[in-house]
Amino acid sequence: MGVLHRVKKPQTRKGKLYLENKEPKVQENAKTAIFVRGSTASEVVLKAMKDFCSLKKPHGVFFNRKNETRPFEDPLSLEFFSKKNDASLFMFGSHNKKRPHNLIIGRMYDYHVLDMLELGVESFQPLAEFEGPKIPVGTKPVLLFAGETFETEPDYQRLKNLFLDFFRGQEISRVRLQGLEHVIIFIAVEDMIYWRNYRILMKKSGTKIPRIELVEMGPRMNLSVRRTKLASEDMFKLAKKQPSVLKPKKKKNVKQTALGSTVGRIHMKRQDFGKLQTRKIKSLKKTKPEQTKFGKNSKSLAPVSNYAKDAKFSRILHAR
């Protein structure tokens, strides 16, 4: 008989809160990223990873020790680090003669590698070389993607989705204008990705809408896509599955047209057209004998008198 895995309950309040924080939630926490240093990492790779980590703070963990691992051949060590730090994103840096200045960016699903892409750093200018003030820690950036390849090529589509997941941060319901301070731009041109970072400056314009200026604050990087390992369509669809609580409920008898306008259907009770208020016409007014017979306030329709018929016929002749 095999040894059963014991489930040890937390003994302290801190341990209980830690386990509750790791449990699945309807509204996910901000995704944490781990930055793992390879056994042979160049200075360019280390500076690039540190700049990535500074933009990801406070949800970034940097590993200073060297780790002998090859993510594309054996990702078990990365999966172990991911589970230990409760991180679903990772970046691995290495350098060798065959693949110089190499960065591997990827994400996890259920603490197993979902997809990862290998990027080569062709040119790099670190954050420290740019003068001027920087953005506060934890600022939510605005992401811009330019280039047709982000919409047509499958590898670039998944890379775009990965970068959106990487810099998404905490989910918010409202946006404050003064909180927009950071812009990250990805430009895809001829198998190269140009990564730029700008700081937003809002200046007076004489109106309610401020005048916007962009100042490059770094880092600046040119990347090339090398190897890729993407999840299958079924696995990717399972990873994107949302709980039924977050799905919008369908409203009955309400639909939208092709032009975007909302159309609704109203169900009413059967109406009695005998009690319907219509336009009052003098020719249909009751005569005194009819009022005494049917009553002055009677709602039942009385037969039209000969006098009323003659008056109506005379008006028609005059109109002609």
Secondary structure, 3 states (H helix, E strand, C coil): CCCCCCCCCCCCHHHHHHHHHHCCCCCCCCCCEEEEEECCCCHHHHHHHHHHHHHHCCCEEEEEEEECCCCCCCCHHHHHHHHHHCCCEEEEEECCCCCCCEEEEEEEECCEEEEEEEEEEEEEECHHHCCCCCCCCCCCCEEEEECCHHHHCHHHHHHHHHHHHHCCCCCCCCCCHHHCCEEEEEEEECCEEEEEEEEEEEECCCCCCCEEEEEECCCEEEEEEEEEECCCHHHHHHHCCCCCCCCCCCCCCEEECCCCCEEECCCCCCCCHHHCCCCCCHHHCCCHHHHHHHCCCCCCCCCCCHHHHHHHHHHHHHHC
